[in-house]
Every structure is written in C-alpha cells, then in structure tokens.
C-alpha cells in the first residue's frame, strides 16, 4: 500500500509576481528584525502589492497602507501570505 504525502508549501512575499496583490498571514523573523517589519506596517491581514523588482531580483518594491517601500528578497521570504 502506497500512501501519498501532501507537502504543504507556504507562499511568501518573495514569491509574489509583479502586479499581484495578497494579504499577509504571518510575519517571521526574530527580535529586532520582526519588530522592524511590524513598525513598517507589515502586519497580518494587511494587503500588499508587488510594484517592481530590481534588475538583479533584489530588492523588491511593495505597496501597502498607501505608501511604497523596498524590502530585500531575503526579508520578504519571511513574510507568509494567505492562500
């Protein structure tokens, strides 16, 4: 009997294509980094949109709460999005 395993893959802000919108589910990171994310408005249930990606893929420009900001792709990978 072969049992199939379901692999749950979470979608992060780093995976979102240009022009797409999503809602933040959880904010990762530890200590000061996580506090910095929250201070910048990256909090659960906030709608974010990818505006631009730098030519080399890092950083990315996002729009949230009426303003644009740039964030490193490495940091964006710590922000999980709702399905």
BAZA-525799 format. One record per atom (N, C-alpha, C): residue number from 1; residue in one letter; y, x, z. Coordinates in pm, 1 decimal. Atoms other than C-alpha are relative to their C-alpha. Layout:
<nodes>
(NUM,'A',(Y,X,Z))
...
</nodes>
This chain:
<nodes>
(1,'X',(-117.1,84.5,0.0))
(1,'X',(0.0,0.0,0.0))
(1,'X',(124.1,89.6,0.0))
(2,'X',(-122.3,-78.3,11.1))
(2,'X',(332.9,145.3,-105.1))
(2,'X',(116.9,-84.0,48.3))
(3,'X',(-116.9,70.8,-51.6))
(3,'X',(638.2,47.2,87.0))
(3,'X',(124.7,66.1,-56.3))
(4,'X',(-123.6,-56.5,54.2))
(4,'X',(975.6,88.6,-71.4))
(4,'X',(103.5,10.3,111.6))
(5,'X',(-104.8,-21.3,-98.9))
(5,'X',(1257.8,226.3,132.4))
(5,'X',(134.1,-32.4,-64.3))
(6,'X',(-135.1,29.2,46.4))
(6,'X',(1607.5,96.4,95.2))
(6,'X',(93.4,105.0,55.8))
(7,'X',(-95.5,-99.9,-44.3))
(7,'X',(1867.0,366.8,108.3))
(7,'X',(138.2,-63.8,-2.0))
(8,'X',(-131.8,60.6,-10.5))
(8,'X',(2199.5,237.4,230.4))
(8,'X',(104.0,107.3,-26.3))
(9,'X',(-104.1,-94.2,36.5))
(9,'X',(2485.6,417.0,64.4))
(9,'X',(134.4,-66.8,25.8))
(10,'X',(-130.6,57.0,-28.3))
(10,'X',(2829.3,352.9,202.8))
(10,'X',(100.8,51.2,-101.2))
(11,'X',(-104.2,-34.3,95.7))
(11,'X',(3126.6,354.8,-27.8))
(11,'X',(121.0,50.3,78.0))
(12,'X',(-115.3,-57.0,-69.7))
(12,'X',(3418.5,574.5,76.1))
(12,'X',(122.5,-3.3,-89.7))
(13,'X',(-125.5,-4.1,73.4))
(13,'X',(3781.0,603.8,-28.4))
(13,'X',(-4.1,105.8,-109.4))
(14,'X',(12.4,-106.4,100.2))
(14,'X',(3691.6,923.3,-217.1))
(14,'X',(-75.9,-46.1,-123.8))
(15,'X',(81.7,50.7,111.0))
(15,'X',(3450.7,723.9,-439.1))
(15,'X',(71.2,-105.0,-84.8))
(16,'X',(-68.9,110.3,67.0))
(16,'X',(3700.2,455.1,-542.6))
(16,'X',(69.6,48.7,-127.0))
(17,'X',(-66.2,-42.7,123.9))
(17,'X',(3815.9,478.3,-907.3))
(17,'X',(149.5,-36.1,-2.7))
(18,'X',(-144.4,25.0,15.0))
(18,'X',(4182.9,483.0,-1011.8))
(18,'X',(22.5,-146.7,-35.9))
(19,'X',(-36.4,138.6,26.7))
(19,'X',(4340.8,137.4,-1009.2))
(19,'X',(-76.8,-102.5,80.3))
(20,'X',(81.9,93.1,-77.6))
(20,'X',(4077.1,-17.5,-782.3))
(20,'X',(56.6,-17.2,140.9))
(21,'X',(-40.5,31.0,-137.5))
(21,'X',(4156.7,-186.3,-451.6))
(21,'X',(-124.1,-21.4,84.2))
(22,'X',(109.1,24.3,-94.2))
(22,'X',(3936.0,-203.5,-145.0))
(22,'X',(59.8,-16.4,139.3))
(23,'X',(-41.7,19.8,-138.8))
(23,'X',(3953.3,-281.9,225.4))
(23,'X',(-72.9,101.5,87.0))
(24,'X',(58.4,-100.4,-89.9))
(24,'X',(3896.9,-16.0,490.7))
(24,'X',(-91.1,-68.5,101.0))
(25,'X',(96.9,51.6,-97.3))
(25,'X',(3588.1,-80.7,703.6))
(25,'X',(5.0,82.2,127.8))
(26,'X',(-6.1,-88.6,-116.1))
(26,'X',(3582.4,221.4,934.8))
(26,'X',(72.9,129.0,-36.4))
(27,'X',(-71.4,-126.1,17.1))
(27,'X',(3784.1,538.3,983.2))
(27,'X',(-74.5,105.5,79.4))
(28,'X',(74.8,-107.0,-64.8))
(28,'X',(3589.2,853.9,1057.3))
(28,'X',(91.9,112.7,43.7))
(29,'X',(-75.6,-115.4,-47.7))
(29,'X',(3698.9,1196.7,1166.3))
(29,'X',(-8.4,6.8,151.4))
(30,'X',(4.7,-17.4,-144.4))
(30,'X',(3729.9,1332.5,1515.4))
(30,'X',(133.8,46.0,53.0))
(31,'X',(-117.9,-48.7,-70.7))
(31,'X',(4010.9,1391.1,1760.9))
(31,'X',(130.6,-23.6,-72.2))
(32,'X',(-133.4,9.6,59.0))
(32,'X',(4349.8,1466.7,1610.9))
(32,'X',(-1.4,-52.6,-142.2))
(33,'X',(7.7,46.3,138.6))
(33,'X',(4236.9,1401.7,1253.6))
(33,'X',(-10.5,-151.8,-5.6))
(34,'X',(15.9,145.9,-2.2))
(34,'X',(4123.5,1046.4,1331.1))
(34,'X',(129.0,-66.3,47.1))
(35,'X',(-127.5,54.4,-48.7))
(35,'X',(4443.2,980.2,1528.3))
(35,'X',(105.2,5.6,-109.7))
(36,'X',(-96.2,-14.6,110.2))
(36,'X',(4645.3,1108.1,1232.6))
(36,'X',(-22.5,-107.5,-106.2))
(37,'X',(31.6,107.0,95.0))
(37,'X',(4464.4,868.6,994.8))
(37,'X',(55.1,-133.6,48.9))
(38,'X',(-43.4,127.6,-56.4))
(38,'X',(4534.7,576.6,1225.2))
(38,'X',(152.4,-8.8,4.7))
(39,'X',(-146.4,-2.6,-3.7))
(39,'X',(4900.6,679.3,1269.3))
(39,'X',(60.9,-23.2,-137.8))
(40,'X',(-49.4,16.3,136.6))
(40,'X',(4942.0,685.8,889.6))
(40,'X',(-27.3,-139.5,-54.6))
(41,'X',(26.3,137.2,43.6))
(41,'X',(4822.2,324.8,867.6))
(41,'X',(-137.4,-22.4,-58.4))
(42,'X',(136.7,13.2,50.3))
(42,'X',(4464.4,390.6,760.3))
(42,'X',(-87.2,-59.0,110.5))
(43,'X',(74.1,68.0,-106.1))
(43,'X',(4313.5,133.5,992.9))
(43,'X',(-91.0,-107.1,-61.2))
(44,'X',(89.7,101.8,53.2))
(44,'X',(4025.9,-113.3,947.9))
(44,'X',(73.6,-128.1,-39.2))
(45,'X',(-51.3,123.7,59.2))
(45,'X',(4098.8,-429.2,744.0))
(45,'X',(130.6,18.9,-77.2))
(46,'X',(-118.8,-28.3,80.5))
(46,'X',(4384.1,-255.9,555.2))
(46,'X',(-42.0,15.8,-145.8))
(47,'X',(27.2,-9.3,142.7))
(47,'X',(4390.0,-294.6,177.5))
(47,'X',(60.8,128.7,-54.7))
(48,'X',(-47.2,-124.5,61.4))
(48,'X',(4420.3,35.2,-14.4))
(48,'X',(-31.5,-1.8,-149.3))
(49,'X',(19.3,-8.7,145.0))
(49,'X',(4452.2,113.9,-384.7))
(49,'X',(18.1,145.4,-42.1))
(50,'X',(-11.9,-135.4,54.0))
(50,'X',(4393.4,443.3,-566.7))
(50,'X',(100.8,-4.2,-114.0))
(51,'X',(-105.5,-2.2,101.5))
(51,'X',(4704.4,522.5,-770.8))
(51,'X',(-19.7,113.7,-100.6))
(52,'X',(14.6,-117.7,85.2))
(52,'X',(4647.7,875.0,-907.0))
(52,'X',(-97.0,98.0,62.8))
(53,'X',(83.9,-110.4,-46.3))
(53,'X',(4412.2,1168.6,-883.1))
(53,'X',(53.9,125.5,-67.6))
(54,'X',(-50.7,-126.3,55.0))
(54,'X',(4534.2,1525.9,-929.3))
(54,'X',(-95.4,51.8,-108.0))
(55,'X',(83.9,-49.8,109.7))
(55,'X',(4405.5,1707.4,-1240.8))
(55,'X',(-130.2,67.2,43.0))
(56,'X',(121.9,-65.5,-47.1))
(56,'X',(4154.6,1910.6,-1041.7))
(56,'X',(-82.1,-90.4,93.3))
(57,'X',(74.1,96.6,-81.1))
(57,'X',(4042.9,1597.6,-849.8))
(57,'X',(41.4,-7.4,145.5))
(58,'X',(-40.6,-1.8,-140.4))
(58,'X',(4217.7,1676.4,-522.3))
(58,'X',(143.6,46.1,9.8))
(59,'X',(15.0,119.1,-83.4))
(59,'X',(4437.1,1534.5,-363.9))
(59,'X',(4.4,-128.9,-83.6))
(60,'X',(-12.4,130.3,64.4))
(60,'X',(4443.1,1161.5,-440.9))
(60,'X',(119.3,-72.6,59.1))
(61,'X',(-114.5,79.0,-46.2))
(61,'X',(4741.5,928.5,-418.5))
(61,'X',(-47.8,-142.9,21.1))
(62,'X',(40.1,136.5,-31.7))
(62,'X',(4682.2,594.8,-247.5))
(62,'X',(122.1,-82.4,36.8))
(63,'X',(-107.1,93.6,-36.2))
(63,'X',(4897.3,287.4,-190.4))
(63,'X',(-54.2,-92.6,107.7))
(64,'X',(38.1,89.9,-108.2))
(64,'X',(4877.7,95.1,135.7))
(64,'X',(124.4,-40.4,77.4))
(65,'X',(-108.0,49.4,-86.3))
(65,'X',(5110.2,-115.3,350.1))
(65,'X',(140.1,22.4,-58.8))
(66,'X',(-130.9,-9.4,63.2))
(66,'X',(5393.5,-90.4,94.5))
(66,'X',(49.4,140.7,-29.6))
(67,'X',(-43.4,-136.7,32.4))
(67,'X',(5405.1,288.1,52.5))
(67,'X',(-115.0,79.8,-59.7))
(68,'X',(98.9,-90.4,59.1))
(68,'X',(5226.2,566.5,-132.9))
(68,'X',(-11.8,125.0,85.2))
(69,'X',(23.1,-125.8,-69.9))
(69,'X',(5071.6,872.3,25.9))
(69,'X',(-110.9,75.2,-69.9))
(70,'X',(109.9,-78.9,55.1))
(70,'X',(4846.2,1156.3,-77.5))
(70,'X',(-90.0,44.1,114.6))
(71,'X',(100.0,-36.9,-98.7))
(71,'X',(4529.7,1249.4,102.1))
(71,'X',(-103.4,89.2,-69.2))
(72,'X',(103.2,-86.6,57.0))
(72,'X',(4271.9,1522.0,49.2))
(72,'X',(-127.9,-80.5,-22.5))
(73,'X',(123.8,70.9,31.9))
(73,'X',(3949.3,1404.0,-109.8))
(73,'X',(-102.2,15.8,113.0))
(74,'X',(89.5,-26.2,-113.1))
(74,'X',(3756.0,1562.1,178.2))
(74,'X',(28.5,-97.2,115.0))
(75,'X',(-37.5,94.6,-105.5))
(75,'X',(3950.2,1342.7,423.7))
(75,'X',(-28.1,-143.3,-43.2))
(76,'X',(25.6,135.9,50.9))
(76,'X',(3918.6,1034.1,201.5))
(76,'X',(-147.7,-35.8,12.3))
(77,'X',(143.7,24.1,-12.2))
(77,'X',(3540.3,1073.7,222.1))
(77,'X',(-38.5,-46.8,141.2))
(78,'X',(27.8,44.5,-137.8))
(78,'X',(3564.0,996.3,596.5))
(78,'X',(40.9,-144.3,23.4))
(79,'X',(-47.3,136.8,-13.8))
(79,'X',(3710.7,650.5,532.4))
(79,'X',(-94.2,-91.2,-77.5))
(80,'X',(99.9,88.4,60.3))
(80,'X',(3440.5,391.6,468.8))
(80,'X',(64.3,-132.9,-38.7))
(81,'X',(-55.4,124.6,52.7))
(81,'X',(3518.5,81.5,261.7))
(81,'X',(-100.4,-114.5,12.9))
(82,'X',(86.7,117.9,-4.2))
(82,'X',(3384.9,-272.7,282.8))
(82,'X',(-63.2,-21.7,-136.0))
(83,'X',(70.2,26.8,127.3))
(83,'X',(3133.6,-382.4,18.4))
(83,'X',(58.2,-116.7,-73.0))
</nodes>
